[in-house]
Amino acid sequence: MSRVCELTGKRAMVGNNVSHAMNKTKRKFSVNLVKKRFYIAEEDRWVSLKISTAVLKTINKNGIAAVLKKAKANGFVKSV
């Protein structure tokens, strides 16, 4: 399974390792993902999501219902 956030679509970025001699080699910047279960009161069920830690902070601030609504509007979630 790919390392992609299920609510925002964040994925790994590509860049360069740069040595002191300015030699450049390719590297990958992985996204910080966690697997977390959330209780959705409107649907009265638990949902397990693989999300980035930045989204986890947003969920703690705004609530899971608001974040899911925004993700559905942006087209990242079809049916959760």
Secondary structure, DSSP 8 states (H G I E B T S, - for coil): -----TTT----EEEEEE-TT--EEEEEE---EEEEEEEETTTTEEEEEEEEHHHHHHHHHH-HHHHHHHHHHHTS-S--
